[in-house]
Amino acid sequence: MGQTDLRYLKSLSNQYPTIATAATEIINLQAILSLPKATEHFITDVHGEYDQFLHVLKNGSGAIKRKIEDEFGNAISAAEKKAIATLIYYPEQKLEQVLKTEDNLEDWYKVTLYRLIRICKNASSKYTRSKVRKALPKDFAYVIEELLTGRQEISDQEAYYNEIIRSVIRTGRAAELVIAFCNLIRRLVVDHLHVVGDIFDRGPYPNLIMDTLMEHHSVDIQWGNHDVYWMGAASGSAACICNVIRISAKYGNLDLLEDGYGINLVPLARFAMKWYDKDSCDCFKLDYREDEYDVHDAFLDEKMHKAITVIQFKVEGQIIKRHPEYGLNHRCLLEHVDFDKGTVEVDGKTYPMLDMKFPTIDPKDPLKLTEQEAELLQTLKMSFRHSGLLHKHIKFLYSHGSMYKCCNNNLLYHGCIPLKKDGSFDDIVFYGIPYSGKALMDFVDQMVQSAYFLPESNPDKVVASDFMWYLWCGAKSPLFGKEKMTTFEHYFIEDKATHKEAMNPYYQLSEKEDCCRKILKEFGLSPEEGHIINGHVPVKLKDGETPVKAGGKLFVIDGGLSKAYQSKTGIAGYTLIFNSHHLALAEHMPFCPGKKNTPKVTIVEKMKRRIMVGDTDLGKELEARIEDLKELVSAYRDGILKEKLV
């Protein structure tokens, strides 16, 4: 036995000081391996739609409804099953209705609690008692544990069991216990949540989504392009800051920055009114929601929209000049504007500009910031750097996020793995080193970390911060996945042909099974049993598209959770459920307050046999732990280590 192994066993012996304690843990871990795999929930492209997101989270994409069906079958009516499902999703709101309409409240509490106990027992059956105990709410931990472990059908316990429920009702805490059971059921039914990118933008409440995720018991995040440039803004990237403000303005969400994150936009408002007061800003009309936006703000917001957009194009052009390796010089479009003729050259063709009112642009040096623009940017940067809540959320994205995740033979990433037309992995050359496939994703992950965590004095921080902007819109960015971002053309060119953004070859090639098998193999996963799960590109169900591609190897689950996409997709998003029996897609309808529909769930792959913990990544970790403990027991028995007997 080597010295390193011996040191590790000595460390392990502090936790398991005797043969008995080590053997007990081996028995415990071996037993866990034989439990069914817990349920995983996959969601992507949330885009600030807090109400829709919360509804999907609460109903577990149909998993809770299925659990109710499994437990009660035909024993209770469909209406009763629907009522108990609604109660589990929204206990506080449902109880408000019950208190107003129910004549015999005590009977309702008794019946409801008995049903919730049955569902909770069913949901907890795949976990150890230790794990369930840790999930119990503190206020009701003893009561719930007794109700879950007690057996009402045994005469010796019947009176005890029933008296607990009666006592809870008599003490006036029945409503609180109902809520506690509902929250526990939701937690037990779905063990882990995967968010496959794009929490931010378009919708008004990504801050509330982040608050909810931070309270979730088990979650990981794969960054999307709309997440990463918010992360870039928090790291101090001027280009990313401009994009955050521009898109927030475009969708009428500046309140998110001011009220949600405490970003001071007064300097921008003053600047905009000074330079664009007489400008109608026709190219900068807002795409707001009438029921959630005060139209009286539009006059100022449109001017702020234009002001920050002009600054954005300047600082983006400066990044392009600093980084010729990005290959984006042709996208420095301010330098291609003929300010005398009012035209712009794009990809060799000349187009008339829809707007030529640019009081802060010097035609001789269009990328140069005015003194006031530079001062404004510095002020905005300081505001972003000192937003406590923003950095709390961004740090959570870092601590729980990554570019991709391999989990239980599933490969999760938001956008794409850049491919060439011949199907080979495309590369990004950085400092003379080409990165492609998995190596590219690992390199990007490291650059994202550097942008935020390197000190300001480190020159590599600027390089990494610039790269955050490239990830937002660069041609070979695995988060963007398009040839170019035509933001400039959308604002200033009428010809819609210039607005098109050609997709990376990945999006066609990945529909072929052999391509997905190649990608899975690149990331060390089984081409036969593995799946790729990603989002980024909405699936247009109404046009006949399907989220299941490549013979079931690829699941694209962006179906339009964002309201901005629903007219194109025809639905409100897909989510995916992976339990011990099957993979199932949930198809969601647009969220309507007061009409909280359960999604349509379709099993897309039934497992050949039930998946147990021993078949999962966690199982592999536990098996390794068991082997270590066996080594420890042997060391005790061979006299290499002494037991610490009390």
Long-range contacts (C-beta under 8 A, 24 or more apart in sequence): 1-635, 1-640, 5-631, 6-640, 8-628, 9-628, 9-631, 9-632, 9-635, 9-640, 9-641, 10-641, 12-628, 12-629, 12-632, 13-632, 13-635, 13-641, 13-644, 16-629, 16-632, 17-643, 17-644, 17-645, 18-636, 18-643, 18-644, 18-645, 19-633, 19-636, 19-637, 19-643, 22-629, 22-632, 22-633, 22-636, 23-633, 25-629, 26-626, 26-629, 26-630, 26-633, 28-128, 29-622, 29-625, 29-626, 29-629, 30-626, 31-128, 32-128, 32-613, 32-622, 33-612, 33-613, 33-614, 33-619, 33-622, 33-623, 34-612, 34-613, 34-614, 35-126, 35-127, 35-128, 35-612, 35-613, 36-126, 36-579, 36-580, 36-610, 36-611, 36-612, 36-613, 37-126, 37-408, 37-579, 37-580, 37-611, 37-612, 37-613, 37-615, 37-616, 38-126, 38-127, 38-191, 38-192, 38-579, 38-580, 38-613, 39-63, 39-189, 39-190, 39-191, 39-192, 39-577, 39-578, 39-579, 39-580, 40-190, 40-191, 40-192, 40-193, 40-194, 40-407, 40-408, 40-577, 40-578, 40-579, 41-190, 41-192, 41-193, 41-194, 41-575, 41-576, 41-577, 42-194, 42-196, 42-412, 42-533, 42-555, 42-557, 42-575, 42-576, 42-577, 42-578, 43-193, 43-194, 43-195, 43-196, 43-557, 43-561, 43-573, 43-575, 43-576, 44-195, 44-196, 44-197, 44-198, 44-224, 44-414, 44-534, 44-535, 44-536, 44-557, 44-558, 44-561, 45-196, 45-197, 45-198, 45-224, 45-535, 45-536, 45-538, 45-558, 45-560, 45-561, 45-562, 45-573, 46-195, 46-198, 46-199, 46-203, 46-206, 46-209, 46-561, 46-562, 47-198, 47-199, 47-200, 47-201, 47-202, 47-203, 47-206, 47-226, 47-561, 47-562, 47-564, 48-199, 48-200, 48-201, 48-202, 48-203, 48-204, 48-205, 48-206, 48-209, 48-253, 48-256, 48-562, 49-202, 49-203, 49-205, 49-561, 49-562, 49-563, 49-591, 50-203, 50-204, 50-205, 50-206, 50-208, 50-209, 50-212, 51-205, 51-591, 51-593, 52-561, 52-572, 52-573, 52-588, 52-590, 52-591, 53-209, 53-212, 53-561, 54-212, 55-89, 55-591, 55-596, 56-561, 56-573, 56-575, 56-586, 56-588, 56-599, 57-193, 57-212, 58-88, 58-89, 58-90, 58-186, 59-85, 59-89, 59-596, 59-598, 59-599, 60-186, 60-189, 60-190, 60-577, 61-575, 61-576, 61-577, 61-584, 61-586, 61-588, 61-599, 61-601, 62-577, 62-584, 62-586, 62-598, 62-599, 62-600, 62-601, 63-189, 63-190, 63-577, 63-579, 64-88, 64-89, 64-185, 64-186, 64-189, 65-598, 65-601, 66-601, 67-119, 67-122, 67-123, 67-185, 67-189, 68-119, 70-122, 71-118, 71-119, 71-122, 72-115, 72-118, 76-115, 84-112, 84-115, 84-116, 84-119, 85-598, 86-596, 87-112, 87-178, 87-182, 88-116, 88-119, 88-182, 88-185, 88-186, 89-182, 89-186, 89-596, 90-596, 91-178, 91-179, 91-182, 91-183, 92-179, 95-175, 95-178, 95-179, 99-175, 106-169, 109-165, 109-169, 109-174, 109-175, 109-178, 110-165, 110-169, 112-178, 113-147, 113-165, 113-168, 113-174, 113-177, 113-178, 113-181, 114-165, 116-178, 116-181, 116-182, 116-185, 117-147, 117-148, 117-181, 119-185, 120-144, 120-148, 120-181, 120-184, 120-185, 120-188, 121-148, 123-185, 123-188, 123-189, 124-148, 124-188, 126-580, 127-188, 132-188, 135-184, 135-187, 135-188, 135-217, 136-184, 137-180, 137-183, 137-184, 139-176, 139-180, 140-176, 140-177, 140-180, 143-168, 143-177, 144-177, 144-180, 144-181, 144-184, 187-217, 191-218, 192-218, 192-219, 192-220, 193-218, 193-219, 193-220, 194-219, 194-220, 194-221, 194-222, 194-405, 194-407, 194-412, 194-533, 195-219, 195-220, 195-221, 195-222, 196-222, 196-224, 196-412, 196-413, 196-414, 196-533, 196-534, 196-535, 196-557, 197-221, 197-222, 197-223, 197-224, 197-225, 197-226, 197-227, 197-413, 197-414, 197-415, 197-479, 197-534, 197-535, 197-536, 198-224, 198-225, 198-226, 198-227, 198-414, 198-535, 198-536, 198-558, 199-224, 199-226, 199-227, 199-397, 200-226, 200-227, 200-230, 201-226, 201-247, 201-248, 201-251, 202-247, 202-251, 202-562, 202-563, 202-564, 203-253, 203-562, 203-563, 204-251, 204-252, 204-253, 204-255, 204-256, 204-289, 204-292, 205-256, 205-260, 206-256, 207-256, 207-260, 207-261, 207-389, 207-393, 210-393, 210-396, 210-397, 213-396, 213-400, 214-392, 214-393, 214-396, 219-400, 220-400, 220-401, 220-402, 220-405, 220-407, 221-397, 221-400, 221-401, 221-402, 222-401, 222-402, 222-403, 222-404, 222-405, 222-412, 222-413, 222-414, 223-397, 223-401, 223-402, 223-403, 223-414, 223-448, 223-479, 224-414, 224-415, 224-479, 224-535, 224-536, 225-414, 225-415, 225-471, 225-472, 225-473, 225-477, 225-479, 225-480, 225-536, 227-397, 227-401, 228-448, 228-468, 228-471, 228-472, 228-479, 229-468, 229-469, 229-471, 229-472, 230-394, 231-394, 231-397, 231-398, 231-448, 231-451, 231-452, 231-468, 232-451, 232-465, 232-468, 232-469, 232-471, 232-472, 233-384, 234-384, 234-385, 234-387, 234-390, 234-391, 234-394, 234-452, 235-451, 235-452, 235-461, 235-464, 235-465, 235-468, 236-381, 236-384, 236-385, 236-456, 236-465, 237-451, 237-465, 237-466, 237-468, 237-469, 238-315, 238-377, 238-381, 239-312, 239-315, 239-316, 239-319, 239-466, 239-469, 240-465, 240-468, 240-469, 240-472, 241-377, 241-380, 241-381, 241-384, 242-308, 242-309, 242-311, 242-312, 242-315, 242-316, 242-377, 243-312, 243-469, 243-472, 244-384, 245-304, 245-308, 245-380, 246-305, 246-308, 246-309, 246-312, 249-286, 249-301, 249-302, 249-304, 249-305, 249-308, 250-284, 250-286, 250-287, 250-305, 251-286, 251-287, 251-288, 251-564, 252-286, 252-287, 252-288, 252-289, 252-292, 252-293, 252-297, 252-298, 252-301, 254-297, 254-301, 254-304, 260-389, 261-387, 261-389, 261-390, 262-383, 262-387, 262-388, 262-389, 262-390, 263-380, 263-383, 263-384, 263-387, 263-390, 264-379, 264-383, 265-304, 267-376, 267-379, 267-380, 268-304, 268-307, 268-308, 268-376, 268-380, 269-300, 269-304, 271-307, 271-372, 271-373, 271-376, 272-300, 272-303, 272-304, 272-306, 272-307, 273-300, 273-303, 275-307, 275-359, 275-360, 276-303, 276-306, 276-307, 276-357, 276-359, 277-303, 279-303, 279-306, 279-357, 281-305, 281-306, 282-354, 282-355, 283-354, 283-355, 283-491, 283-492, 284-309, 284-491, 287-564, 289-563, 309-491, 310-358, 310-360, 310-361, 311-360, 311-369, 311-373, 311-376, 311-377, 313-488, 314-361, 314-366, 314-367, 314-368, 314-369, 314-373, 315-369, 315-377, 316-469, 317-366, 317-367, 318-367, 319-466, 319-469, 319-470, 321-367, 322-466, 323-466, 323-470, 325-429, 325-430, 326-470, 326-474, 327-475, 328-474, 328-475, 331-484, 331-488, 332-367, 333-488, 334-361, 334-366, 334-367, 335-366, 335-367, 337-363, 337-366, 339-363, 339-366, 344-488, 344-492, 344-493, 346-489, 346-493, 346-498, 351-493, 351-494, 351-495, 351-498, 352-493, 352-494, 353-492, 353-493, 354-491, 354-492, 354-493, 354-494, 355-491, 355-492, 394-452, 398-449, 398-452, 398-453, 402-445, 403-441, 403-442, 403-444, 403-445, 403-448, 403-478, 403-479, 404-441, 404-523, 406-523, 406-524, 406-525, 406-617, 407-617, 408-578, 408-616, 408-617, 409-525, 409-526, 409-529, 409-530, 409-531, 410-525, 410-530, 410-531, 410-532, 410-533, 410-578, 411-519, 411-520, 411-523, 411-525, 411-530, 411-531, 411-532, 411-533, 412-533, 412-534, 413-441, 413-478, 413-532, 413-534, 414-479, 414-534, 414-535, 414-536, 415-477, 415-478, 415-479, 415-480, 415-481, 415-534, 415-536, 416-478, 416-481, 416-504, 416-506, 416-507, 416-510, 416-534, 416-536, 417-441, 417-478, 417-506, 417-519, 417-522, 418-476, 418-477, 418-478, 418-481, 418-504, 418-506, 419-504, 419-505, 419-506, 419-509, 419-510, 419-515, 420-505, 421-505, 423-505, 423-509, 423-515, 423-518, 425-522, 426-476, 426-504, 427-476, 428-476, 437-519, 437-522, 438-522, 438-523, 438-524, 440-478, 441-478, 444-471, 444-478, 444-479, 479-536, 481-506, 481-507, 481-536, 481-537, 503-537, 507-537, 510-549, 510-550, 510-554, 511-549, 511-550, 511-554, 512-550, 513-550, 513-551, 513-553, 515-550, 516-550, 516-553, 516-554, 517-553, 520-553, 531-555, 531-583, 533-557, 533-576, 538-565, 538-568, 538-569, 539-569, 539-574, 540-568, 540-569, 540-570, 541-569, 541-570, 541-571, 541-587, 542-568, 542-569, 542-570, 542-571, 543-570, 547-574, 547-585, 548-585, 548-604, 552-604, 552-605, 555-583, 555-585, 555-604, 557-585, 559-587, 559-588, 561-588, 563-590, 566-590, 575-599, 577-601, 580-607, 580-610, 580-611, 580-612, 581-606, 581-607, 581-610, 581-611, 582-606, 582-607
